[in-house]
Amino acid sequence: MYKILIVDDEAIERRCISFILENSKYSLEIEEAENGQKAYERLQEKEFDILFSDVKMPFMDGLELAEKAVHLYSDIRVIIFSGFSEFEYARTAIRIGCVNYILKPVNPEALLTMICEVLKRLDEEREKKAIACKKSKYVQEHCLLKLLNSVCMTEDEMNFLQEEQVKYNRLIFIEFEHDFFDSDYIDFANQMKEVINIDFSCVNIAANQAVLFMKKSGFSVDYGVAAKRLQEGIWKNYREKVYIAVGDEFKELNEIGNAYSELEKRMEERFFFPDLTIFTEESLKYAHSNVTKSKEEIFKALSNEIAGKDEEGLKKHWIMLNESISRLGCSQIYIKHMLSSTALELYDALVEKTAYPVSADEFIESIYMSTDIEEILSKVYELVEIVCKEWRKGSCVHNRVIKDVIQYIYEHYTDSISLDILSENVNMDSSYLSRLFKKEMGINISCFIKNIRMEKAKYLLENTNEKVNNISMMVGYNKLSYFCRSFREYYGISPEKHRTNGGIIDA
């Protein structure tokens, strides 16, 4: 719908033009003003697409109004009409940017022909702007994805970001329990901007993950509160549970890669705090200082970490145990019993059974004989350190696991692949596999899978005549729209343009 403002000091003339336009085939929003001054005040309040104005009016004539209107809105279309046929009026009108000049009394057929031509040009310009805006958005997402992964950008890409003059100062990482971003109907970014009232750019890095590039705001923002509103908005709009990690502030674009790495580590804390869904520096400090896990949960976690040979997880849960031992609310006998069980599991994890100076039976006996909980904890932790040292020596086991995971991904990238499927395939705890893969490969599993799929899609586009829809299915995307969106974000160009342009981004 286009907005039109009709200005004439004669009401009958205004109503005549309004009547003609209202009964045309076009969808128009029409307003009237009785003189140039009133019209200018209305233009300052609201943007119009077309201005119809008489020349001779009190307070401000049509030519002055037209000049002021063009100054306010460079894209506005101005049509001047008057009973005076002097050439000077027409020449002045054209000089200040009017589209056309017609004489009174207005001929209905001529008016409709003129408005048809003006609206046609407006349609064409809107379409061009929409395409340019969409193209700019895709290139921006492509550049931001490169920054996340610390990939060097071309000079043109760096110039593009500088020309955009986008000022980001923080990242927010969101992760859903299910594939979310492959839905055709989701206008996630725009809806969530309204929810949290902060502008951001959204880069989708996997079907269930995205990073929000928060733009600097003119007012103070509590990002912990913003994350909570975001979480509530997602639940209200989509009924989806989401985990949100809020990063720290950064100053320059070249800091984004490191900021993202730190943000991923913050998100990984959810494996240690399953009841926590928003991860900020403050919330994690509070979680670490106020461990609320029950004694059974802590000891069960220790057992899982030993079984999964997860040094990082084992030590984190050991710290939790130490920090909360006085608040566990159970007898010393119970603590000794549970620590003895943990010690036996650690002994079983030893490759060299003689690595510890005493036998398992002697060690357990020393636990029950001691009356000092701190001494017992110290003894068990000494055993923890020896076991972890052996794990580090035996990292070749981890290398085999990672190789098996990569091989599985290459063989099954056309299928639905999840962390649970991969962990089951290599018989390893999913949370430990996730951290191990990131540690060994420098990239999380979901991003690695996406990289493989994108590379395969690029190869198929360049070396086969398969339709884009078929290629989408061949690389594991069931929905064409999501595949095209992912491809544009990854390469900065649509699949169709990549095939025809040879991968050249015509930004």
Residue pairs with C-beta under 8 A, 6 or more apart in sequence:
1 27
1 28
1 29
2 26
2 27
2 28
2 29
2 49
2 50
2 119
2 122
3 28
3 29
3 31
3 46
3 47
3 48
3 49
3 50
4 21
4 28
4 29
4 30
4 31
4 48
4 49
4 50
4 51
4 52
5 31
5 32
5 33
5 39
5 42
5 43
5 48
5 50
5 51
5 52
6 14
6 17
6 18
6 30
6 31
6 32
6 33
6 52
6 53
7 14
7 32
7 33
7 34
7 35
7 36
7 38
7 39
7 51
7 52
7 53
7 54
7 57
7 62
7 65
8 14
8 17
8 32
8 34
8 53
8 54
8 57
9 34
9 35
9 54
9 56
9 57
9 58
10 54
11 34
13 54
13 104
13 106
14 32
14 34
15 32
16 106
17 52
17 81
17 106
17 111
18 30
18 32
20 106
20 108
20 111
20 112
21 28
21 30
21 111
21 115
22 28
22 30
24 112
24 115
26 115
26 119
31 42
31 48
33 39
33 42
35 57
35 58
35 59
35 60
36 53
36 57
36 58
36 59
36 60
36 61
36 62
36 64
36 65
37 59
37 60
38 59
39 51
39 53
39 60
39 65
40 60
40 65
40 68
40 69
43 51
43 68
43 69
43 72
43 73
44 72
47 73
47 76
48 73
48 76
49 75
49 76
49 77
49 122
50 76
50 77
50 78
50 79
50 115
50 118
50 122
51 65
51 66
51 69
51 76
51 77
51 78
51 79
52 79
52 81
53 62
53 65
53 66
53 78
53 79
53 80
53 81
54 62
54 80
54 81
54 82
54 104
55 61
55 62
55 63
55 80
55 81
55 82
55 84
55 89
56 62
56 82
56 83
56 84
57 65
60 68
62 80
62 82
63 80
63 89
63 92
63 93
63 96
66 78
66 80
66 93
66 96
66 97
66 98
67 96
67 97
69 76
69 78
70 76
70 78
70 96
70 97
75 125
77 99
77 118
77 121
77 122
78 93
78 96
78 97
78 98
78 99
79 98
79 99
79 100
79 101
79 102
79 114
79 118
80 89
80 90
80 93
80 98
80 100
80 101
80 102
81 101
81 102
81 103
81 104
81 106
82 89
82 101
82 103
82 104
83 103
83 104
83 105
85 103
89 101
90 101
93 101
94 101
99 118
100 114
100 118
102 110
102 111
102 114
135 506
135 507
136 164
136 507
138 488
138 489
138 492
138 493
138 494
139 157
139 160
139 492
139 505
139 507
140 160
140 161
140 164
140 166
140 201
141 201
141 203
141 488
141 489
141 492
142 157
142 488
142 489
142 490
142 491
142 492
142 493
142 505
143 153
143 157
143 160
143 161
143 492
144 201
144 203
144 211
144 213
144 256
145 203
145 205
145 489
145 490
146 152
146 153
146 157
147 153
147 253
147 254
147 256
147 257
148 203
148 205
148 211
148 256
148 257
148 260
149 257
149 260
149 443
149 447
150 257
150 258
153 161
156 505
156 507
157 492
160 507
161 253
166 201
166 213
166 215
167 215
167 216
168 201
168 213
168 214
168 215
168 216
168 250
168 253
168 256
169 214
169 215
169 216
169 249
169 250
169 251
170 214
170 223
170 246
170 247
170 248
170 249
170 250
170 259
171 211
171 212
171 213
171 214
171 247
171 256
171 259
171 260
171 263
172 200
172 211
172 212
172 214
172 223
172 226
172 227
172 230
172 244
172 245
172 246
172 247
173 209
173 210
173 211
173 212
173 244
173 245
173 247
173 260
173 263
173 264
173 266
173 267
174 209
174 210
174 211
174 212
174 230
174 234
174 242
174 243
174 244
174 245
175 208
175 209
175 242
175 243
175 244
175 245
175 267
176 208
176 209
176 240
176 241
176 242
176 243
177 208
177 240
177 241
177 242
178 208
178 240
179 207
179 208
180 186
180 188
180 207
180 208
180 238
180 240
181 188
181 204
181 206
181 207
181 208
181 210
181 482
182 207
182 477
182 478
182 479
182 482
183 479
183 482
184 479
184 481
184 482
186 238
188 202
188 210
189 200
189 201
189 202
191 233
191 237
192 230
192 233
192 234
193 199
193 200
195 229
195 230
195 232
195 233
195 237
196 226
196 229
196 230
196 233
198 214
198 215
198 217
198 221
198 226
199 214
199 215
199 217
200 212
200 213
200 214
200 215
201 212
201 213
201 215
202 210
202 211
202 212
202 213
203 210
203 211
203 212
203 213
203 489
204 210
204 485
204 486
204 489
205 211
205 446
205 447
205 450
206 446
206 447
206 449
206 450
207 446
207 482
208 446
209 446
211 260
211 263
213 256
214 223
223 246
223 280
224 246
224 278
224 280
224 282
224 283
226 246
227 244
227 246
227 278
227 280
228 278
230 242
230 244
231 242
231 244
231 277
231 278
234 240
234 242
235 241
235 242
241 277
242 277
243 267
243 270
243 277
243 278
243 279
244 277
244 278
244 279
245 263
245 264
245 266
245 267
245 278
245 279
245 280
246 266
246 278
246 279
246 280
246 281
247 259
247 260
247 262
247 263
247 266
248 259
248 262
248 281
250 256
250 259
264 438
264 444
266 279
266 280
266 281
266 284
267 279
268 434
268 435
268 438
269 276
269 279
269 284
269 287
270 276
270 277
270 279
271 313
271 431
271 434
271 435
272 301
272 313
272 316
272 317
272 320
273 284
273 287
275 292
276 283
276 284
276 287
288 319
288 320
288 323
289 323
291 298
291 320
291 323
291 324
291 327
293 301
293 320
293 324
295 328
295 329
295 330
295 334
295 338
298 317
298 320
298 321
298 324
299 321
299 338
299 341
299 342
301 313
301 317
302 314
302 317
302 318
302 321
302 342
302 345
303 341
303 342
303 345
304 310
304 313
304 429
305 313
305 314
305 317
305 432
306 314
306 342
306 345
306 346
306 349
306 387
307 345
307 429
308 428
308 429
308 432
309 349
309 391
309 397
309 398
309 432
310 429
310 431
310 432
310 435
310 436
311 388
311 391
311 392
312 435
313 431
313 432
313 435
314 384
314 388
315 384
315 388
318 381
318 384
321 377
322 377
325 335
325 373
325 377
328 335
332 373
335 373
335 376
336 367
336 368
336 376
339 367
339 376
339 377
339 380
340 364
340 367
340 368
342 380
343 360
343 363
343 364
343 367
343 380
343 383
344 360
344 364
346 380
346 383
346 384
346 387
347 353
347 356
347 360
347 363
347 383
349 387
349 390
349 391
350 356
350 386
350 387
350 390
351 390
351 394
352 390
355 386
355 390
356 363
356 382
356 383
356 386
358 366
363 379
363 383
366 379
367 376
367 379
367 380
370 376
370 379
398 436
398 440
399 440
401 426
401 428
401 433
401 436
402 436
402 437
402 440
402 441
404 425
404 426
405 422
405 425
405 426
405 433
405 437
405 445
406 448
408 417
408 422
408 425
408 426
409 417
409 422
409 448
409 449
409 452
410 452
413 449
413 452
413 453
413 456
413 475
413 476
414 473
414 474
414 475
414 476
415 476
416 476
417 449
417 476
419 430
419 433
419 434
419 445
419 446
420 430
422 430
422 433
422 445
423 429
423 430
423 433
426 433
428 436
433 445
434 444
434 445
437 444
437 445
437 448
438 444
438 445
441 448
443 451
449 476
450 486
450 490
453 475
453 476
453 477
453 486
454 475
454 486
454 487
454 490
454 491
456 474
456 475
457 471
457 472
457 474
457 475
457 483
457 487
457 495
458 491
458 498
458 503
460 466
460 471
460 474
460 475
461 468
461 471
461 495
461 498
461 499
462 498
462 499
462 503
464 471
466 474
468 480
468 483
468 484
468 495
468 496
468 499
469 480
471 483
471 495
472 478
472 479
472 480
472 483
472 484
475 483
477 483
477 486
483 495
484 494
484 495
487 493
487 494
487 495
487 498
488 494
491 498
491 503
491 505
492 505
492 507
493 501
493 503
493 504
493 505
493 506
497 506
